Amino acid sequence: MRKVFRIIFLPVVLLFKHLYLSLNWILDNTIGYIFTKEYRNYNKTYNEKHNNWIISKRIISTILVLVLIFSFEVIYQNTLGVIIAEIFRLIGRFLELSIFGNTFVKVSRILIEFNQAYANGVGTTLYLSLIGTTVGLMIAVVFSYIVVMKINKNSNNFIKGIQKILKKFVNLYVTIIRGTPMMVQAMLIYWGTITVIPWDYKIAGLVVVSLNTTAYLTEVLRAGYESIDKGQTEGALSLGLSNIQTMFYVVFPQALKNSMASIGNEFVINIKDTAVLSVILVVDIFRISEVVAGRYFDYFTPFIIAALIYLSLTLSISKLLRHLEKKLELPETNLPSSN
């Protein structure tokens, strides 16, 4: 079974790897040429003398990644969504024509009839989990800093009061979100505010995933901060850096690197947890399976298909994340679970 999954998902991992390498190669030989005055071969690295371009490339790459993430739905519908729908249809045809046709006749019918619906469900699931994790991480960076920041005794009472209020707010927020199920949060946020905020169910689902992710990643990043040797902070302060400069130039990059594995795990968890958003009418993989079950009066077959789709997504993305961890040489740090 392990070999089968490896054969299926290894091409996906290699595809993303070479997309990343291709993006780097294009940047290095276009904008990068202005900085370095030399062309770079594919899959080759620069030496330290081009450090300015390496830093600039990281900033440009981050901006491009964010643009791609927040444009995911449009990109998916016109590229990957079409491919996945066709894969589902071909699997259905294969099961229909194979010697197992009588055994899997209902599976083949569902995949042929609802191939586009399931592909759209996969897109919604990835959209909510990808953007929800990204937005949650951005907010968690701020919240985790609030949690770990030290109150300066020399500050005036107003500043100290604001800092204490912010700390208490973040701690209360994390406690409430981590102590309640996402399904309950979805019901409260969507149905509790629909009369005041007539928002789309998908946007409401995105808000739920983002808020939930924020709470868990705040704790993950807090532990990442605390895993850094305090001597580094003291050394930076003794060199004249302010508390904020020390945090964002010395502590934060290392804390984020130590937390990357847990952040990746949170993304995988969100792929599965978005299934509960069907309670607010989000049309994801789970909701499509409910519709199919109502059509065929059979709950077992559609949810077997849903389980296999979720398993395929989590295995392929986990494999991709493990590959990235090895390439980036991320440390194995024992941080609290993101869920």
ABEGO torsion letter per residue (X at the ends): XAAAAAAAAAAAAAAAAAAAAAAAAAAAABAAAAAAGBBBBBGBBBBAAAAAAAAAAAAAAAAAAAAAAAAAAAAAAABAAAAAAAAAAAAAAAAAABAAAAAAAAAAAAAAAAAAAAAAAAAAAAAAAAAAAAAAAAAAAAAAAAAABBBBAABBAAAAAAAAAAAAAAAAAAAAAAABBAAAAAAAAAAAAAAABBBBAAAAAAAAAAAAAAAAAAAAAAAAAAABBAAAAAAAAAAGBBAAAAAAAAAAAAAAAAAAAAAAAAAAAAAAAAAAAAAAGBBBAAAAAAAAAAAAGBAAAAAAAAAAAAAAAAAAAAAAAAAAAAAAGBBBBBBBBAX
